[in-house]
Amino acid sequence: MGSDSDWPVMKKALEVLRKFGVGFEARVASAHRTTEQALELAKKAHEVGYSVIIAGAGAAAHLPGVLAAVTPLPVIGVPINGTALQGVDALYAMVQMPSGIPVATVAIDGAKNAALLAVQILSVKENKLRQQLIEYKRKMASEVSEKDKKIQQLVAEL
């Protein structure tokens, strides 16, 4: 994450990764204030065994793009709402990447979906994760069905 102020949002990604049993490391590295550290982390990520990077940042939000420029790994950007522009500035910084430097970008403050996307990427080669995702989605569908039943009952009682 670009700043420790991103923690409340990015913590949601870590909770999802932990739920799926996916190992992770959480670091603060600024694209502007600690550029060399950020570059070094990204360059070495695949060498130490990582398969995907989730990078959250607000405002100018260059961190995901800077990391994507120097790593062969997929980078998922999480634009964080922390400015008068309510995260739209961060969103644009991530989605408007130049050709050849992709950053998969989720919604503003969408750390949970960033983690789920990372799990989906990992599940391409890890059947256990794929099965967990299938069950996770089944459970979500079941919860929606239950809510639908409750609403239908409320409608019937009108």
PyRosetta script that sets phi, psi and omega in degrees:
from pyrosetta import init, pose_from_sequence

init()
pose = pose_from_sequence("MGSDSDWPVMKKALEVLRKFGVGFEARVASAHRTTEQALELAKKAHEVGYSVIIAGAGAAAHLPGVLAAVTPLPVIGVPINGTALQGVDALYAMVQMPSGIPVATVAIDGAKNAALLAVQILSVKENKLRQQLIEYKRKMASEVSEKDKKIQQLVAEL")
pose.set_psi(1, 151.7)
pose.set_omega(1, -175.7)
pose.set_phi(2, -73.7)
pose.set_psi(2, -21.6)
pose.set_omega(2, -177.2)
pose.set_phi(3, -156.3)
pose.set_psi(3, 155.3)
pose.set_omega(3, 176.7)
pose.set_phi(4, -66.3)
pose.set_psi(4, -18.4)
pose.set_omega(4, 176.8)
pose.set_phi(5, -69.6)
pose.set_psi(5, -13.4)
pose.set_omega(5, 177.4)
pose.set_phi(6, -81.1)
pose.set_psi(6, -10.1)
pose.set_omega(6, -174.8)
pose.set_phi(7, -53.3)
pose.set_psi(7, -48.4)
pose.set_omega(7, -177.9)
pose.set_phi(8, -56.5)
pose.set_psi(8, -33.3)
pose.set_omega(8, 177.7)
pose.set_phi(9, -79.1)
pose.set_psi(9, -50.3)
pose.set_omega(9, -173.9)
pose.set_phi(10, -67.9)
pose.set_psi(10, -24.3)
pose.set_omega(10, 177.1)
pose.set_phi(11, -56.8)
pose.set_psi(11, -33.2)
pose.set_omega(11, -179.6)
pose.set_phi(12, -63.1)
pose.set_psi(12, -34.9)
pose.set_omega(12, 176.9)
pose.set_phi(13, -66.9)
pose.set_psi(13, -42.4)
pose.set_omega(13, -178.6)
pose.set_phi(14, -65.4)
pose.set_psi(14, -36.0)
pose.set_omega(14, 177.7)
pose.set_phi(15, -63.1)
pose.set_psi(15, -40.4)
pose.set_omega(15, 178.1)
pose.set_phi(16, -67.2)
pose.set_psi(16, -45.8)
pose.set_omega(16, 179.5)
pose.set_phi(17, -59.3)
pose.set_psi(17, -42.6)
pose.set_omega(17, 178.2)
pose.set_phi(18, -62.8)
pose.set_psi(18, -41.9)
pose.set_omega(18, 179.5)
pose.set_phi(19, -57.9)
pose.set_psi(19, -36.8)
pose.set_omega(19, 179.8)
pose.set_phi(20, -89.2)
pose.set_psi(20, -0.3)
pose.set_omega(20, 178.9)
pose.set_phi(21, 74.7)
pose.set_psi(21, 25.7)
pose.set_omega(21, 180.0)
pose.set_phi(22, -93.9)
pose.set_psi(22, 126.7)
pose.set_omega(22, 177.9)
pose.set_phi(23, -68.9)
pose.set_psi(23, 152.4)
pose.set_omega(23, -179.1)
pose.set_phi(24, -156.3)
pose.set_psi(24, 165.0)
pose.set_omega(24, 172.7)
pose.set_phi(25, -132.1)
pose.set_psi(25, 136.9)
pose.set_omega(25, 178.2)
pose.set_phi(26, -116.1)
pose.set_psi(26, 127.5)
pose.set_omega(26, -177.8)
pose.set_phi(27, -136.4)
pose.set_psi(27, 156.7)
pose.set_omega(27, 170.0)
pose.set_phi(28, -107.1)
pose.set_psi(28, 122.0)
pose.set_omega(28, 177.7)
pose.set_phi(29, -148.1)
pose.set_psi(29, 122.0)
pose.set_omega(29, -176.8)
pose.set_phi(30, -94.0)
pose.set_psi(30, 133.6)
pose.set_omega(30, 176.3)
pose.set_phi(31, -64.8)
pose.set_psi(31, -23.9)
pose.set_omega(31, -176.2)
pose.set_phi(32, -104.6)
pose.set_psi(32, -37.3)
pose.set_omega(32, -174.2)
pose.set_phi(33, -95.3)
pose.set_psi(33, -29.6)
pose.set_omega(33, 178.5)
pose.set_phi(34, -132.6)
pose.set_psi(34, 55.5)
pose.set_omega(34, -174.2)
pose.set_phi(35, -56.1)
pose.set_psi(35, -48.2)
pose.set_omega(35, -177.6)
pose.set_phi(36, -61.6)
pose.set_psi(36, -41.4)
pose.set_omega(36, 178.3)
pose.set_phi(37, -62.8)
pose.set_psi(37, -44.4)
pose.set_omega(37, 179.7)
pose.set_phi(38, -61.5)
pose.set_psi(38, -44.8)
pose.set_omega(38, 179.1)
pose.set_phi(39, -62.2)
pose.set_psi(39, -43.1)
pose.set_omega(39, -179.3)
pose.set_phi(40, -63.7)
pose.set_psi(40, -43.3)
pose.set_omega(40, 177.6)
pose.set_phi(41, -59.3)
pose.set_psi(41, -44.5)
pose.set_omega(41, -178.4)
pose.set_phi(42, -68.6)
pose.set_psi(42, -42.1)
pose.set_omega(42, -179.0)
pose.set_phi(43, -62.4)
pose.set_psi(43, -36.3)
pose.set_omega(43, -175.4)
pose.set_phi(44, -91.7)
pose.set_psi(44, -9.4)
pose.set_omega(44, -173.3)
pose.set_phi(45, -55.2)
pose.set_psi(45, -46.5)
pose.set_omega(45, -179.2)
pose.set_phi(46, -71.4)
pose.set_psi(46, -30.2)
pose.set_omega(46, 180.0)
pose.set_phi(47, -67.2)
pose.set_psi(47, -31.6)
pose.set_omega(47, -179.4)
pose.set_phi(48, -94.0)
pose.set_psi(48, 6.1)
pose.set_omega(48, 171.0)
pose.set_phi(49, 105.2)
pose.set_psi(49, 4.5)
pose.set_omega(49, 177.5)
pose.set_phi(50, -76.6)
pose.set_psi(50, 153.3)
pose.set_omega(50, -178.3)
pose.set_phi(51, -117.0)
pose.set_psi(51, -16.6)
pose.set_omega(51, -179.1)
pose.set_phi(52, -156.0)
pose.set_psi(52, 150.2)
pose.set_omega(52, 178.1)
pose.set_phi(53, -119.4)
pose.set_psi(53, 132.3)
pose.set_omega(53, 171.1)
pose.set_phi(54, -109.0)
pose.set_psi(54, 122.9)
pose.set_omega(54, -177.4)
pose.set_phi(55, -125.9)
pose.set_psi(55, 119.0)
pose.set_omega(55, 177.7)
pose.set_phi(56, -103.8)
pose.set_psi(56, 140.0)
pose.set_omega(56, 178.1)
pose.set_phi(57, -160.9)
pose.set_psi(57, 152.5)
pose.set_omega(57, 177.9)
pose.set_phi(58, -115.3)
pose.set_psi(58, 178.4)
pose.set_omega(58, 177.8)
pose.set_phi(59, 57.4)
pose.set_psi(59, -120.9)
pose.set_omega(59, -178.6)
pose.set_phi(60, -62.7)
pose.set_psi(60, -31.4)
pose.set_omega(60, 169.4)
pose.set_phi(61, 51.8)
pose.set_psi(61, 48.1)
pose.set_omega(61, 179.6)
pose.set_phi(62, -83.3)
pose.set_psi(62, -10.9)
pose.set_omega(62, -174.3)
pose.set_phi(63, -54.6)
pose.set_psi(63, -52.6)
pose.set_omega(63, -178.6)
pose.set_phi(64, -58.3)
pose.set_psi(64, -40.7)
pose.set_omega(64, 179.5)
pose.set_phi(65, -66.9)
pose.set_psi(65, -40.4)
pose.set_omega(65, 177.7)
pose.set_phi(66, -62.8)
pose.set_psi(66, -43.6)
pose.set_omega(66, 178.7)
pose.set_phi(67, -64.7)
pose.set_psi(67, -44.0)
pose.set_omega(67, -179.2)
pose.set_phi(68, -61.9)
pose.set_psi(68, -29.6)
pose.set_omega(68, -178.4)
pose.set_phi(69, -67.5)
pose.set_psi(69, -23.7)
pose.set_omega(69, -173.1)
pose.set_phi(70, -120.5)
pose.set_psi(70, 5.1)
pose.set_omega(70, -180.0)
pose.set_phi(71, -124.1)
pose.set_psi(71, 148.1)
pose.set_omega(71, 173.7)
pose.set_phi(72, -83.0)
pose.set_psi(72, -5.2)
pose.set_omega(72, -177.0)
pose.set_phi(73, -80.1)
pose.set_psi(73, 153.7)
pose.set_omega(73, 171.5)
pose.set_phi(74, -64.8)
pose.set_psi(74, 138.9)
pose.set_omega(74, 176.9)
pose.set_phi(75, -116.9)
pose.set_psi(75, 128.0)
pose.set_omega(75, 176.8)
pose.set_phi(76, -108.0)
pose.set_psi(76, 121.9)
pose.set_omega(76, -179.2)
pose.set_phi(77, -96.9)
pose.set_psi(77, 136.5)
pose.set_omega(77, 175.5)
pose.set_phi(78, -115.5)
pose.set_psi(78, 103.7)
pose.set_omega(78, 176.0)
pose.set_phi(79, -71.5)
pose.set_psi(79, 132.3)
pose.set_omega(79, -174.8)
pose.set_phi(80, -112.0)
pose.set_psi(80, 133.0)
pose.set_omega(80, 178.3)
pose.set_phi(81, -76.3)
pose.set_psi(81, 111.5)
pose.set_omega(81, 178.7)
pose.set_phi(82, -154.3)
pose.set_psi(82, 11.7)
pose.set_omega(82, -177.4)
pose.set_phi(83, -131.1)
pose.set_psi(83, 177.7)
pose.set_omega(83, 177.6)
pose.set_phi(84, -62.5)
pose.set_psi(84, -20.8)
pose.set_omega(84, 179.5)
pose.set_phi(85, -88.1)
pose.set_psi(85, 5.6)
pose.set_omega(85, 173.8)
pose.set_phi(86, 56.3)
pose.set_psi(86, 34.7)
pose.set_omega(86, 175.5)
pose.set_phi(87, 91.3)
pose.set_psi(87, -9.0)
pose.set_omega(87, 179.8)
pose.set_phi(88, -65.0)
pose.set_psi(88, -36.0)
pose.set_omega(88, 176.9)
pose.set_phi(89, -60.7)
pose.set_psi(89, -43.7)
pose.set_omega(89, 178.7)
pose.set_phi(90, -65.6)
pose.set_psi(90, -41.4)
pose.set_omega(90, 179.0)
pose.set_phi(91, -59.7)
pose.set_psi(91, -49.0)
pose.set_omega(91, 179.8)
pose.set_phi(92, -62.1)
pose.set_psi(92, -39.3)
pose.set_omega(92, 179.7)
pose.set_phi(93, -60.2)
pose.set_psi(93, -31.8)
pose.set_omega(93, -177.5)
pose.set_phi(94, -86.9)
pose.set_psi(94, -39.7)
pose.set_omega(94, -175.8)
pose.set_phi(95, -81.8)
pose.set_psi(95, -19.5)
pose.set_omega(95, -178.1)
pose.set_phi(96, -96.5)
pose.set_psi(96, 47.5)
pose.set_omega(96, 179.9)
pose.set_phi(97, -78.2)
pose.set_psi(97, 150.7)
pose.set_omega(97, 177.8)
pose.set_phi(98, -69.9)
pose.set_psi(98, 156.1)
pose.set_omega(98, 178.6)
pose.set_phi(99, -54.1)
pose.set_psi(99, 134.5)
pose.set_omega(99, 178.3)
pose.set_phi(100, 96.1)
pose.set_psi(100, -10.6)
pose.set_omega(100, 179.6)
pose.set_phi(101, -127.3)
pose.set_psi(101, 74.2)
pose.set_omega(101, -177.2)
pose.set_phi(102, -75.3)
pose.set_psi(102, 143.7)
pose.set_omega(102, 169.3)
pose.set_phi(103, -129.2)
pose.set_psi(103, 115.7)
pose.set_omega(103, 174.6)
pose.set_phi(104, -71.1)
pose.set_psi(104, 124.6)
pose.set_omega(104, -172.7)
pose.set_phi(105, -120.4)
pose.set_psi(105, 135.0)
pose.set_omega(105, 177.9)
pose.set_phi(106, -102.3)
pose.set_psi(106, -177.3)
pose.set_omega(106, -178.8)
pose.set_phi(107, -65.2)
pose.set_psi(107, 162.7)
pose.set_omega(107, 174.8)
pose.set_phi(108, -57.4)
pose.set_psi(108, 127.7)
pose.set_omega(108, -176.4)
pose.set_phi(109, 62.8)
pose.set_psi(109, 23.1)
pose.set_omega(109, -176.2)
pose.set_phi(110, -87.8)
pose.set_psi(110, 45.3)
pose.set_omega(110, -177.2)
pose.set_phi(111, -62.2)
pose.set_psi(111, -35.8)
pose.set_omega(111, 179.3)
pose.set_phi(112, -61.2)
pose.set_psi(112, -46.8)
pose.set_omega(112, 178.4)
pose.set_phi(113, -66.5)
pose.set_psi(113, -32.1)
pose.set_omega(113, 176.2)
pose.set_phi(114, -61.1)
pose.set_psi(114, -43.8)
pose.set_omega(114, 178.9)
pose.set_phi(115, -66.3)
pose.set_psi(115, -41.0)
pose.set_omega(115, 178.0)
pose.set_phi(116, -63.8)
pose.set_psi(116, -38.5)
pose.set_omega(116, 176.1)
pose.set_phi(117, -64.0)
pose.set_psi(117, -41.5)
pose.set_omega(117, 177.1)
pose.set_phi(118, -60.7)
pose.set_psi(118, -43.2)
pose.set_omega(118, 178.2)
pose.set_phi(119, -62.8)
pose.set_psi(119, -41.0)
pose.set_omega(119, 177.8)
pose.set_phi(120, -62.3)
pose.set_psi(120, -41.3)
pose.set_omega(120, 177.7)
pose.set_phi(121, -61.5)
pose.set_psi(121, -46.8)
pose.set_omega(121, -179.9)
pose.set_phi(122, -65.4)
pose.set_psi(122, -31.1)
pose.set_omega(122, -176.4)
pose.set_phi(123, -70.6)
pose.set_psi(123, -12.8)
pose.set_omega(123, 176.4)
pose.set_phi(124, -58.8)
pose.set_psi(124, -35.9)
pose.set_omega(124, -178.9)
pose.set_phi(125, -110.0)
pose.set_psi(125, -6.9)
pose.set_omega(125, -177.1)
pose.set_phi(126, -120.9)
pose.set_psi(126, 101.0)
pose.set_omega(126, -176.5)
pose.set_phi(127, -59.2)
pose.set_psi(127, -36.7)
pose.set_omega(127, -179.8)
pose.set_phi(128, -59.3)
pose.set_psi(128, -44.3)
pose.set_omega(128, 177.9)
pose.set_phi(129, -64.8)
pose.set_psi(129, -39.2)
pose.set_omega(129, 179.2)
pose.set_phi(130, -60.4)
pose.set_psi(130, -43.7)
pose.set_omega(130, 179.1)
pose.set_phi(131, -65.0)
pose.set_psi(131, -38.8)
pose.set_omega(131, 177.1)
pose.set_phi(132, -62.9)
pose.set_psi(132, -40.7)
pose.set_omega(132, 178.3)
pose.set_phi(133, -65.0)
pose.set_psi(133, -40.9)
pose.set_omega(133, 178.0)
pose.set_phi(134, -59.9)
pose.set_psi(134, -45.4)
pose.set_omega(134, 179.6)
pose.set_phi(135, -66.5)
pose.set_psi(135, -40.2)
pose.set_omega(135, 178.4)
pose.set_phi(136, -58.3)
pose.set_psi(136, -45.7)
pose.set_omega(136, -179.2)
pose.set_phi(137, -70.8)
pose.set_psi(137, -34.9)
pose.set_omega(137, 175.5)
pose.set_phi(138, -61.3)
pose.set_psi(138, -43.5)
pose.set_omega(138, -179.4)
pose.set_phi(139, -64.0)
pose.set_psi(139, -42.1)
pose.set_omega(139, 177.8)
pose.set_phi(140, -60.7)
pose.set_psi(140, -43.5)
pose.set_omega(140, 179.6)
pose.set_phi(141, -62.9)
pose.set_psi(141, -40.3)
pose.set_omega(141, 178.8)
pose.set_phi(142, -63.6)
pose.set_psi(142, -41.3)
pose.set_omega(142, 178.9)
pose.set_phi(143, -63.2)
pose.set_psi(143, -39.5)
pose.set_omega(143, 177.8)
pose.set_phi(144, -66.0)
pose.set_psi(144, -41.2)
pose.set_omega(144, 178.4)
pose.set_phi(145, -60.7)
pose.set_psi(145, -41.1)
pose.set_omega(145, 178.0)
pose.set_phi(146, -64.1)
pose.set_psi(146, -41.9)
pose.set_omega(146, 177.9)
pose.set_phi(147, -64.4)
pose.set_psi(147, -38.2)
pose.set_omega(147, 177.3)
pose.set_phi(148, -61.8)
pose.set_psi(148, -43.3)
pose.set_omega(148, 179.0)
pose.set_phi(149, -61.0)
pose.set_psi(149, -41.8)
pose.set_omega(149, 179.4)
pose.set_phi(150, -63.5)
pose.set_psi(150, -42.9)
pose.set_omega(150, 179.0)
pose.set_phi(151, -65.5)
pose.set_psi(151, -42.2)
pose.set_omega(151, 178.7)
pose.set_phi(152, -60.4)
pose.set_psi(152, -38.1)
pose.set_omega(152, 177.5)
pose.set_phi(153, -65.8)
pose.set_psi(153, -43.1)
pose.set_omega(153, 178.0)
pose.set_phi(154, -62.1)
pose.set_psi(154, -39.4)
pose.set_omega(154, 177.9)
pose.set_phi(155, -64.2)
pose.set_psi(155, -42.8)
pose.set_omega(155, -179.6)
pose.set_phi(156, -64.1)
pose.set_psi(156, -29.0)
pose.set_omega(156, -178.6)
pose.set_phi(157, -81.9)
pose.set_psi(157, -7.9)
pose.set_omega(157, -179.2)
pose.set_phi(158, -67.0)
pose.dump_pdb("model.pdb")
